[in-house]
Amino acid sequence: MRTALVIGTGLIGTSAALALAGRGVHVHLRDHDPAQARTAAARGAGTDQEPAGPVDLAVVAVPPAHVATTLAEAIRSGTARAYLDVASVKGGPRRELEALGCDLSRYLGTHPMAGRERSGPMAAGADLFEGRPWVLTPTHETDTEVLNLALELVAHCRAVPVVMDADAHDRAVALVSHTPQLLSSLVAARLQDADETAVRLCGQGVRDVTRIAASDPRMWIDILSANPGPVADILAAVAADLDGTVRALRALESADEAKRGEGVEGIEDVLRRGNAGRSRVPGKHGAAPAVYETVTVLIGDQPGELARIFADAGRAGVNIEDVRIEHATGQQAGLIQLMVEPGAVAGLAATLRDRGWSVRQ
């Protein structure tokens, strides 16, 4: 691949353009807002000048509702040798392209499973896709050259290609992406009118659950409008679980011992099913989930403290597998949780104490 055109210079489009440009591909940028394309160009993602002729690959990175019409226009104008989109839904755009009479042999629907709460070219980065799954949805009509160019794009972005059927993809992202977004927003919405005293008690659990609730509502309306059925099906199942959980909690209020027992069973059931589901979430680098133990350390909120504790962990010969930080309310300090292999806990804790850290048991 020598040349590419990225249509849509938001987070995903600009990130892909930055990755391609960094690998020596001559990238052209196009956006309905020329100022946004200029911003992406200023960041090194390519040039906002139109290509003189057909490029090797056109990457359409526009909201799902506009994917089909944007692709159809590009295909009919002979913009590229191959075309793909990066929208978060795949079945709908393909059917729309079929209805528009487009030649689908030159098109491949794709979806990089990466993103951030922030949007726009200023939030983009060439490393956004590194190690992340990038779904490809080829059909028997897809030309081999198109598939090869898509795989080359994925390689340039250092992502991991995953081949799926388009409709199976839409059901999958409804489960692992779209429904979690709505559930996070629903939990966060409870905080909007909550008493300030209650909100000040928020800890890491609330921050974890509500992190993606900070996402752009306009972007998510576009996404959910393109995949409403599968999301509604999953939410209906969640609603049934919620109804059962409410009944179990009400039973726990009962003076009747048998009803309280039923309540305990109901709550235990949903918690255990949650344990089982969480255990299936892939671990580092997509590998099977690993069980780590936690070393919790009090850390000051000053420059250089994180670097110092990581350096001290290195002196102990311990690899930090994951990190979480919980900031103390109203204090310039917090607790850092270092997740490590179980056999490394004692040695790490001893080294950190010797280096002057306050290790919590």
Secondary structure, DSSP 8 states (H G I E B T S, - for coil): --EEEEE--SHHHHHHHHHHHHTT-EEEEE-SSHHHHHHHHHTTS-B-S--SS-EEEEEE-S-HHHHHHHHHHHHHTT-EEEEEE--S--HHHHHHHHHTT--GGGEEEEEE----SS-SGGG--TTTTTT-EEEE---TTS-HHHHHHHHHHHHHTT-EEEE--HHHHHHHHIIIIIHHHHHHHHHHHTTTTS-HHHHTT--HHHHHHHGGGGS-HHHHHHHHHTSHHHHHHHHHHHHHHHHHHHHHHHHHT-S-HHHHHHHHHHHHHHHHHHHHHHTTS--GGG------EEEEEEEESSTTHHHHHHHHHHHTT----EEEEEE-TTSSEEEEEEEE-GGGHHHHHHHHHHTT-EEE-
